[in-house]
Amino acid sequence: MTQARSIRSGVWRVAAALAVAALAGLTGLPGAAADATPADRLPLARITLPPGFKAEVFAAGVPDARSLREGDAGTVFVSSRSAGKVHAIVEKDGRRQVKTIAAGLEMPNGIAFHKGALYVATMTMILRFDAIEQRLDDPPKPVTVYDQLPDKRAHGWRYLAIGPDRKLYVGIGAPCNICLPPPGFAQIRRMNLDGSGIDVVAEGVRNTVGFDFDPKDGSLWFTDNGRDWMGDELPNDELDHLTQPGRQHFGYPYCHQGMLPDPEFGRGRNCADFAQPALLLGPHAAALGMRFYEGGMFPPKYRGAIFIARHGPWNRSQKFAADVVVAFPDGRGGIAKMEPFLGGLVENNAFLGRPVDVLVRRDGSLLVSDDLNGAVYRISAAP
């Protein structure tokens, strides 16, 4: 090896190591904010919405606000991944309060609520806080539901949901940017609510940090983040539709965005053999949380549509996304079109906010978490 070639190889290894460190949380989790922006400095005036919609601050002071869930009594739960906490937002005497109900957890990202209990996914465990809405000021000790999740930090922040089959679904990201994942990675698993009966419902999933279930047939839809270091424009993130649980492979690491072979692992592979995306969501858009809209507040065109939070790229030279888009199913298992919904959070190639998750409340409004500012916004529609 020549000296010049050796230097280039060394530079590449350093760059790769820094990238892995960023993903693994060694130099700080991507998008994580150590502090929350004061309410009067939030970028509310910059947010753009379609005519007839309004944005307001639902809650400030929630550092690294990530996943959102609503309890039976209307409590809004918010995970704080980098802070290691879970918060509860409650209304009392006409004012909202933010309470910390769990702390000292390892990357608590995914949360789910079922029959009074809050489920929390850390890197290696799924915990359950029973009767939590009755004990917000004196939270119970968590019950360990499952403690065998992989311990790799890269893509180790889990997303969690409970399906119409009353099972827990959890994403297990690939432990790398691009590699042949070891067994047990790059997949979505499900299990009974007590942690038993584990099976794999989807494989070839690089890193999903958002999924929801179709209200019409109960099928699983999920976002998936594409690999890095193939340039600014490739590959796209995906919105995927699982129609045959346990029988579909979504391409990683062999193929990206449906028909793009990986330069290292795609040789000899036919991308048509893998499950194809329902929708491409933009290159390095970091598509995260998503929800079907079943509320009654928004205009009828949004009924059954999918709202998707795009966090925005961490390493693309031109920033974009940092928004919420809406995808309209075509009624045949695919997507007819995608439209912008919430925008305005990119200025001068910098982020003013970074949406992470969306939640449709019982009143039909839409909540959007912003981990850059440590805030939650409420989007409502005029009558």
N, C-alpha and C positions, 0 to 999 in steps of 0.2 A: 504494500500500500504506500503511495506517495505521501509526502508530508502534507501537501495541499488537501489530498483526499482524506487524510487522517484528521486534519483540522475541521473539514466540513462535517465528517462523521461525528466528531466531538461536539460541534455546535448543534447538530441535529439531536444528539442524545441529551444535551442540556435543555434544549427547547422542549423535547418530549417529556423530560423529567418534570419541568416546570408545569407543563400542561396536566400531567398526571397528578402532581401535587395539588394543583388548583381544584381538580375534580375530587380529589380525596379529602379535601378540607385542610390540607397541611399548610396552605397559604391563605386560607379563608374560603368558605364556600361561595361559589358563584352567586352573585346577586344579594348575598347576605348583608344586612345593615346592622351595625352594632347598636345604634340608637334609633329612636323613632323621631320623625320630624314633628315639631309642634303643630297643632291643628291650624293655626293662623298662617303657617307657611306651606301648607300642602298645595299641590298644583291643581286645585279644584277648578280654577278659572281657565286652565289650559285644556281641560277635558272637552272633547267634542263628541256629540251624540246626534242621532237622527232627530229631525223636528218632532216635537211633542214629548221628548224625554228630558229628564232633569237629573243631575248628579249632585249629591250632597255628602258630607262626611258622616259616616255612620259611627266610626270610632277612630280615635288617634291613640298614640301611646302604646302600640302593640308591636314591639321590635320584631323584625323579620316575619311579619304576618304571612302565613302560608295557607294551609288547608282550612276549609270552612265547613261547618255542619250546624244544623239547627236542632235543638232539643224539643221534647214534647211541650214544654212550657214556654217555648220561644227564646230560650237561651241560645246565643250564637257562640259556638266554640271555635277557637282559632289556634292553630299550632304555630309555634315559633321554633323553627328547625335549629338555627344556629344558637339561639338562646337556651335551648334545652328545656323549653317550657310549653305548657298548654294554658290558654287563657279562656275565660268565659266573659262574654259581654251581656250584661243584664240591664234592664230598665227599672228604675226605682224613682218614684216621685217625679216622673216626667223627665228624668235624666238617665243617661247611660253610664254604667260603670264597667271598668275592666278589672277583672279579678284573676289572679294567678291560681290555678287549681292543681298544677303539677310542675315540678322543677327538677333540675339535675338529671334529665333524661338525655339519652344519646340520639341526637338527630330525630326528634319526634316530629315527623312530617305528616304522615297519614292519620286521619281520624275518621271514625264512623260512629253513628248513634243508633241504638236499637233497644227498645223496651226499657227506657230509663237508664241504660248503661252507655258510657262513652268508651269506645275502643280506640287505643292509640298504638300506632306502629312506630317503634324505634328502629335502629339499624338491625338489631338482632332479635327483638321480641315484639310480641303483640300483648298489650296490657288492657285490662278492663277496669273501669271505675264505676262501680254499681251505684244506682240511685243518686247520680251525681248532681242533678238539679236541686235535690233537697239538701245537699251538703256542700254548697259552693263555698261557704265560709269555713268549713271543717271537712275538707275532702277526705274520702276514705283511702286506705292503702290499696294500691292496685292489685288485682288478681292477675297472675300470669296465665295467659291463654296459650301462648306458644313461645318457645325460646330457642328455636333452631333455625332462625333466619341467618343467612351467610353474614360473616363479619367483615367483608371487604367494604372499605369506606367509599371507594369510587362508585358513584351511582347507588350509594347505600341508603339514600333517603326514600323511604317506601311511600307508596300511595295505597290507600285502604278504602274499601267500600263493602257494603253488604248488599248482596244481590236479591232479586225476587225469590230465589230458592232458599233464602235465609242462610246463606253461606258467606263467609268472609273471603274477599278477593284481595290479593296483595301482589304488587309488582316487584320483581327481583331483577334489577338492572344488570347489564354486563359490567364486570369489574375492570373496565378498561375503555379506552376510546374505540379501538378496533382490535379484536383478537378472536381466536376460537374460544368461546366461553367454556369454562369448566362445567361439568354437570351441575344442574341446579341454578344456573344463571340465565339471563336473557329470556325470561319467561313470566307468565302470570299464573299464580297458583290460587287455588281456592281450598277452603277447609270448613268444617263444621264450626259453629260458634264456640265450641269448647276446645278447638285446636286439633281435633281428630279428623280422620278421613281426608287426608291431603291428596289432591291430584293436580296435575298441570293442565290448564285449559288452553294456553297459547305459548308457542315457542318462537324463537327468532325475533324477540322483542327487545331492542337495544336498551331503551330506558323510558318506560311509561310513568308519568307523574300525573295522570288524570284519566279517569274512565267513569262511565255511567251506563245505565241499562235502558234500552229502548222501551218506552212505556207501552208500545203496541204489542211487542212480542217477547220482551224480557232479554233480548240478545245484548251482548256486551259490545260497546264501542269504546275505543281508547286512543289517546294521542301517543305518539312515539317520536322521540328525539333522534335525529339522524347523526351520523358520525361527524367528526371534525377533521380538518386538515386535508380536504379535497378542494379547497378554494372557497371563495366567498359565495358562489352561486350553487354549489352542490355539496351534499344532497339536500333535498327538501325534507322537512319533518312531515309526518303522516297523521292522518286520521284513519284508523283501521276499524274494521267491523268483523267481529268474531261470530261466525254462523255455524261452525262445527266444533264445539269445544273438545279439546284434546286431539284434534286432527289437523290443525292448521299451523303452518310455520310461516312467519312473516318476513323471512329473508335474511335477517342479520346472522352472521357477518358477511354473507355471500353476495347479497343484492340489496340495494338501497332504493328508496322511493319507487319500488315496484320493478323497474326495468333497467337499473343502473348497476352493472357488475362492480364489485369492489376490486380495485386494482391489485390487491394482494390475495384475497380469498375467493374472488369470483371466477377465477379461471376454471373452465370446464363445467361451469354451472349454467343452467338455463333459468333465467329469472322468471319465466312464465310458470315454472313449477311451484313457485311460492305464492302465498295469498297476496293479492294486490291491494294497494291502499284504496280506500273509498274517496280520499281527497288529499291533495298535496297542500301543505300549509305554509310553504315558504322556506328558503334555505336558512338553516340555523335559527329559525324563529323561536325555538324553545317553547313549543306548544305544551301547555301544562294542563290545568284543570278544565273540565268541561261538564256541562249539564244540559239535559233536555229541558226545554221550557214547557211546563204544564200549568203555569199560573194563569190567572184571569185578568191581570192588570194590563199587560201589553196588548197591542193590536192583534187581531186574529191571525195575521200572517206569521206571527212568531210561535204560534201554538205547535208544539212538536219539533221545533227547530233546536239546534244544538249551539249553545254559546260556548266559545272556546277562548281561554285566556292564553295569550302569547307573551311570554316573559321578555323576549328580545334576545339577540345574540350576545354572548360574552366575548367572542373573539373575531367577529366579522368587522372588516374595516369600515363599512357603512352600517350604522345602526338603523334598525327599523323594527316594526312590530311594536312591542310594549303596548299592547292593545287587547281588545276583545273583538273577535269576529263571530259571525253567526253563519252556520251551515244549515242548509235546508234539505232534508232527506227527500229522495225522489219517490218514495213509496215502494221501491223495488229492491231495497237493500243497499242503495248507493246514495250519492249526494247530487242534487240538481245544480246547486250553485252556492257560492260563499259571498257574503257581503261584509263590509266594515260595520262596526257598531260603536265601540268606544275607542277614541284615538286622542291624538294631541300630546302624547307623552314623550315624543322625541323632538328635541330642538338642538340645532347646531351640532349634530352628530353626538348628542349626549342624551341620556335618559333622565326624564323628570319624574318618572314613576315606572314600576315594573309589575304588571298584573300577574298573579300566580294562580288564583282559584276563583271560581264563581259559585254562587249559591242562590237558588230560587227559593225565597221565603214563602211562607204560607199566604202572605198578603199579595203575592205576585210580583213583588219588587225583586231586583237582582242585586246581590252583594258581590263586590269585587275586592279581593285582598291585594295589597301592594307591599311587597317585602322591602323595597328600597326605602320607602317612607315609614314603614311600620303603621299602616293605616288600612281601614276598610271603608269603601265607598258604597253608597246606596244609589241605585239607579231606579227611578220611577217613571211612570208614564202618566200624562194628563188624562183625566176621565174622558 
